[in-house]
């Protein structure tokens, strides 16, 4: 037989535990979303590079430079897609039903390293033959363990790509694809 006080204690503990979601590791660590309010629909600035090492610090600095007052409080959360989201309030993760950010997963670190190398590969010579760029990206994906990813250069056959002989990159996580994007030839002629 349960005593009335026991039911109250169990109910309170269950309710308290509901709000304490374990932290999660980010799989998409190549960028951090700095949200202007505690809403996934609020204005968002995306910071790339090493921002995942200190997402709260990176967003506080970005907000400071842009004039947004956060009061120094912020929370780094893990979005459902594995990305990092920072909000200007400490209790944001719980109020949005997101897990607190607990670091970057091995997968996230590997992908960030791949992305850094891929950008360097393309930037070294954007206007070399596209087949070379595609082959280099394929080798890089395979060497980082992303053999299920594809390299998509189909944009070069589109009418809007005329006069854009060089290449840039985009990452499409939803399709697991590295997209080679037509880009203008900016070399001095």
Secondary structure, DSSP 8 states (H G I E B T S, - for coil): ---HHHHHHHHHHHHHHHT----EEESEEEEEEEESSSSTTS-EEEEEGGGGGGHHHHHHHHHHHHT---TT--EEEE-TTSEEEEESSTTHHHHHT-EEEEEE-HHHHHHHHHHHHHHHHHHH-TTS-HHHHHHHHHHHHHHTT-TT-EEE-GGGGSGGGTT--EEEEEEEGGGTEEEEEEE---S--
